[in-house]
């Protein structure tokens, strides 16, 4: 049985986790951004208190949120909930076992892809249609729901008509790029949660988990550069299947080099003691201005040749020989 202080701490974690997730329901737009931090309390509690407490947190959170979404008649959110809770558990488990960040992200992305694939297969089997058709129907339903919401927010009929007409073009491409979209979204969610977890764990434990150190020195192995180059050639080939695979690979590798670009920017912020307010504004515009996102990805890609941080060749591609207590941000 849990001691009373631990019980209080557990339910505090449940409250925060539930609040993060329910933001996606009760706070339009910004609530979705808040909900991606649902794994955060699980990661922190897992690392600080262990697997048993983390599982208790997940079970109670699942019960509370499931009750709410069933009462509101939006059971479709259950998959989103399960995915976020699963990501929190995976991150907590691997972080506690000192897996490095790339391995944590890779395992989490594989888990997210498998969960979505199994779910689509199950829904498709019930309706006797394929995974792609099931996915397109789900995307269309979500888009149509969004269009209905926009009608109540002053959007003009002309804009709504353009959006509706765009669906027939957008949906097939979104379905084809779904593996890359899930992978990139999962990687970003994991990265953000781990960065913030690092700061909270330092405040609570006065130490930084080893895998969360030295992120400003992280870089990909140089040989990976041939993957986006090969995918670029594949994207211009006339063969449909090769083109689709190439587009997915380009999106994923673009995200990989985006993280490397962020590490470069964070490195110079740290070495030049840039004020946190300026860092925050810079990261805000990088994430929400598409052109800056692309520029950061190009920066990470060019680092293969430019070596902007002058990392030593024997650093193993992740700065292992240059230990610091810094992190991105």
N, C-alpha and C positions, 0 to 999 in steps of 0.2 A: 504494500500500500504506500502511496506517495505521502511524504510529509506535508504538513500544511503550507509551509513556504513554497514548496515545489508545486503544490496544487494551484496556488495563487499565480505562480509564474507560468504554469501550463495554460491556465485559462486566459491569462493576459496574451499569450501567444496565439491562442485560438481567436480571441477577439480581433487582434491585429490582422491575422490571416483572413478571417471572414470579411473584415472591413475592406481589405484590399480587393478581394474578389467581387464583392457586391457593388463595388464602385462601377464595374462594367454594366450594371443594371440600372443604378439610380443616378449616375452622373454621365450623361451622353458625351461622347468623344473623349473628354479628359478621363472619364472613368475607365475606359479601355486601357489607357496608358498607365493608370494606377494599378489595374488588375494584373499587369505583368510582373508586379512585385509580390504576388501571392507566394512564390517559392521562398522568399527572403526569410521569414521567420522560421521555416522548416530547416533551412540551411544553418542558421545561427543556432537553433536549439539542438540540431543533430550534432554539430561540432562541439557545443559546450556541454550538453547533457547526455548525448549518446542516442543509439538507435531506438531504445524503448520509449523514451519521451517523445522523440520525433514521430514515431508511429502513433502514439496516443494523440498527438497534435493533429495528425492527418485524419485519423478516424473521427474525432470529435468535429473537426472542421467539415468533413464530408457529410456527416449527419446534419449539421446545422444548415449548410448551404443547400443540400439536397432538399430539405424541408422547405426552404424559401423558394427555390426555383420551381418546385412542384406546385406550391401554393400560387405562384404567379403564372403557372402554366407555360413555362419556357424550358422544358426538359432538354432542349438542344444544347443548353449551356453545360450540361453534365460532362460532355466530352472535353470541353475547354477546361473545366474544373479538374478532371482527372489528369489531363495533360500537365497542368501547372503543378499539381501536387506530386505527380511522378517526377517531374524535373527537380523539384525541391528535394525529394528523397534521394535521387541519383546524385545530385550535387553534394548533399550532406555526406552520403556514403563515401564517395570518391575523394572528397576533400579531407575527410577524417583519415583516409588511408594514404594521404599525401600524393594523390594523382596530380599531375600537372594540368594546367588550364586547357591546353589543346586536347588532351585525352578526355577530360571531363566534358568538353563541348562535343567532341566526336561521339562519345557514348550517349549523351543526352539527345543529340540529333538523330542518331539511329533509333533510339527508343521512341522519339516523337514520330518519326516516319513509320515505324512498325505499328504504333498505336493507331495512327490515322489510316494506314493501309488495311489493318484488320477491321476497323470500324466501317470503312467504306465497303469492304468485301461483305461484311455481315448485312449491311443495309441493302447492298446490291443483290445479294442472294435472296433476301426476302421479297424483293420486287422483280427478281429474275432479270436484272440488267447488269451490265459490266461496271467495273470500278470507275472508268472515265465518265460514263453516262451518269452514274450516281453522283460523282463529284460535280459535274456540270449542273445537275439539278439542284444540288445543295448551294452552289455559288449563286445561281440565278435566284433562288428563293431568298438568300440573304441580301442580294442587290435589290430585289423588288421590295423587300421589307425596308431597306434604307431609303428607297425612293418615296415610299409612303410616309416615312418620318420627315423627309425634306418638304413634303407638301404642307406640313404644319409649321414650317419655319421660314415662310416667306420666300421660298425659292420660286422663280418665275416659271410659267408653263413652258416657255421656250427652252429653258435650261433642263427642265424635267424631260421634255421630249427628246432633247439631244442625248441625255443620259440613258433613257430607255432604248433609243435607237443604237446606242453604242454597245449595249449588252451583247448583241448577237456577235459582235466582233471580239469583244473583250473576254467573254466567258470561255470560249475554246482555248484561247492562249493562256488564260489563268489556270485552266485545268492542265494544260501541257507543262506549264512551269511550276505546278504545285509542289513537286519534290524540292525544287530549289527554294521556293517561297517558304515552305515549312522549315527547311534546313537553316536558311538565313535568319528567319524570325526567331527560331529556337536559339541559335547562336547569340543573337543580340540580347535576348531575354536572359540567358545564362550569364553572359558577360556583365550586364548591368547589375544583376543580383549578386554576383560574386564580388564585384567592385565595392558595392555598398556593404555587403556582409563583412568584407575585410575591415572597414572602418568600425562597424559595430562590435566585431569580435575583438578589435584592439581596445576599444573602450571598456568592454566587459572583462576581458582576460588579460589585458596589458601585453598582448603578444599578437603577432601576425602569423597566420597559418603559413607554413613554408611555401605551398604552391602559389600563394597570393603575393609573394615577394618578387621583386625584380621584373614586374610586367613592363616597365618602360624600356627594358632591354630585349624584349621578346622579338623574334623575327622568324620567318619561315625558313626551312632548308632551301638553299638556292636552287636545287634541282626541281622544285615544284613549279618554277617559272615556266617549264615546258608544257605544263597542263593547260593553262589559259592560252598559250600560243597555239597548241594543237586544237583546242576547242574553237579558237578564232577561225582557223582554217575550216574546221568542220561546220561552222555556222554559215559559211558561204557556199557549201556544197548543195546541190539540188535535191539530194536524198532526204526525204522527210524525217525519218527516224533519227538519222545522224544529226540533222539540224536541230531537232528538239533536244536530244541529249547534250549537244554542244551548248545550246542556250542555257540549259540548266547548270552545266559545269561552269560556264562563264559567270553566271550569277553567284554561284557558291564561291568561286575563286575571287570574284570581286569583293565579296564580304571578307574573305581571308586577308586580302591585301588592305582592305579598309581598316581592319584591326591593327595591322602592322603600321599603317599610316598614323593611326591614333597613338600608338606606342611612341612613334617618332616625335609627334607633336608634344605628348606628355613629357618625353625626355627633355626637350628644350624648355618646356614650362618649368620643369623641376630644376634643371641646371641653372636657369636664369632667375629662379625664385619669383616667378610670375604670380601676382596677387590672385587669390582664389576667385574673386569676382570676375576678373578677366577670363580666367580659365572656364568658369561656368558659362559665360556668354559665348566663348569660342565653341565649346562643346554643343551648346544649344543650337547655334547656327549650323554647325557641321551636321547634326542629326536632322535638322528640319529644313535645310536648304539643299535641294538635290544637287546643284552644281558643286557645292562644297563637298558633299559626300563623294562625288565622283573624283574630285581633285585629291581628296585624302586617299582614295583607293589607288589612284595613279602614283601618288607619293610613295605608298607602301610597295607598289610594284617596282618603281624605279630604284628603291632602296637595295634591290638585289645587286645592282651595279654601282650605285653611288655610295652605299654604306654611310648614310647621313650621320649616324651616331659613332662612326669609327670603331665599331665593335671588333674585337679580336677574332681572328679566324678560328681559334680553338675554343670559342665560347659555346660550341655545340648548337648554334642556331637559336639559343634562348638566353644568352647572357649568363650562363651558369658560373663562369669564372669571375664575374664582376658583381659581387654580392652587394646589394643595397637594400634598404627597407622601403623603397619607393614603389609606387604603383601608378597605373594610368589614372590621371586626375589629381 
